Amino acid sequence: MEIKVIEDTKNRFKVELVGKTHTLCNLLSKELWNDKDIAVSGYTLEHPNANAVLTVETEKGDSKKALVDAINRIEKINKEFSTKFKNAAK
């Protein structure tokens, strides 16, 4: 996946996710809202064939760190689900 940085400041991080649409961005945006320091978490999709643009803004703290932390939480949830599903599907 290609990621194009549009804006990169301490409290605001905006990236274009090439080839990605609602699925990934919705997941990231929703997980980011679990962080108490998030002020803005959302994405835009100008056209159905366009790339999604994800925006993360923090009230305090580093916006990129907040995104990385959200990705790590998602990875943990996915691993737990995978393990439980494999056990249930036996």
C-alpha positions as CSV (number, residue, x, y, z in Angstrom):
1,M,0.0,0.0,0.0
2,E,1.3,3.4,-0.9
3,I,0.8,6.2,1.6
4,K,1.2,9.9,0.6
5,V,1.7,12.3,3.4
6,I,-0.3,15.5,2.9
7,E,0.2,17.2,6.2
8,D,2.5,16.4,9.0
9,T,2.6,18.5,12.2
10,K,2.8,17.4,15.8
11,N,-1.0,17.6,16.4
12,R,-2.3,16.9,12.8
13,F,-1.5,14.2,10.4
14,K,-3.2,13.8,7.1
15,V,-2.4,11.0,4.6
16,E,-3.7,9.7,1.3
17,L,-4.1,6.0,1.3
18,V,-3.6,5.0,-2.4
19,G,-6.0,2.3,-3.5
20,K,-7.9,2.3,-0.2
21,T,-11.5,3.3,0.4
22,H,-14.0,2.9,3.3
23,T,-13.0,-0.4,4.8
24,L,-9.6,0.4,6.2
25,C,-10.2,4.1,6.9
26,N,-13.5,3.4,8.7
27,L,-11.7,0.9,10.9
28,L,-8.8,3.2,11.7
29,S,-11.1,6.2,12.3
30,K,-13.3,4.3,14.7
31,E,-10.4,2.9,16.6
32,L,-8.7,6.3,16.9
33,W,-11.8,7.6,18.8
34,N,-10.9,5.2,21.6
35,D,-8.0,7.5,22.4
36,K,-9.0,10.3,24.8
37,D,-6.6,12.8,23.2
38,I,-8.1,12.6,19.7
39,A,-9.8,15.8,18.6
40,V,-10.4,14.8,14.9
41,S,-10.5,11.3,13.4
42,G,-12.1,10.9,10.0
43,Y,-11.6,10.4,6.3
44,T,-12.8,11.8,3.0
45,L,-13.5,10.1,-0.2
46,E,-14.1,12.7,-2.9
47,H,-15.2,10.2,-5.5
48,P,-15.9,6.4,-5.5
49,N,-12.7,5.9,-7.6
50,A,-10.6,8.3,-5.6
51,N,-8.2,7.4,-2.8
52,A,-9.2,7.9,0.8
53,V,-7.6,10.8,2.8
54,L,-7.3,10.0,6.5
55,T,-7.1,12.9,9.0
56,V,-5.9,12.5,12.6
57,E,-5.7,15.5,15.0
58,T,-4.9,15.4,18.7
59,E,-5.7,17.8,21.5
60,K,-2.4,16.9,23.0
61,G,0.3,14.5,22.1
62,D,1.7,13.3,18.7
63,S,-0.9,12.6,16.0
64,K,1.4,10.0,14.3
65,K,1.9,8.2,17.6
66,A,-1.8,8.1,18.1
67,L,-2.3,6.5,14.7
68,V,0.5,3.9,15.3
69,D,-1.1,3.1,18.7
70,A,-4.5,2.6,17.1
71,I,-2.9,0.3,14.5
72,N,-1.3,-1.7,17.3
73,R,-4.7,-2.1,19.1
74,I,-6.3,-3.3,15.8
75,E,-3.5,-5.8,15.3
76,K,-4.1,-7.2,18.8
77,I,-7.8,-7.4,18.3
78,N,-7.3,-9.2,15.0
79,K,-4.9,-11.7,16.5
80,E,-7.3,-12.5,19.4
81,F,-10.1,-13.0,16.9
82,S,-8.0,-15.2,14.7
83,T,-7.0,-17.4,17.6
84,K,-10.6,-17.7,19.0
85,F,-12.0,-18.4,15.5
86,K,-9.5,-21.1,14.8
87,N,-10.3,-22.8,18.1
88,A,-14.0,-22.5,17.5
89,A,-13.8,-23.8,14.0
90,K,-12.1,-27.1,15.0
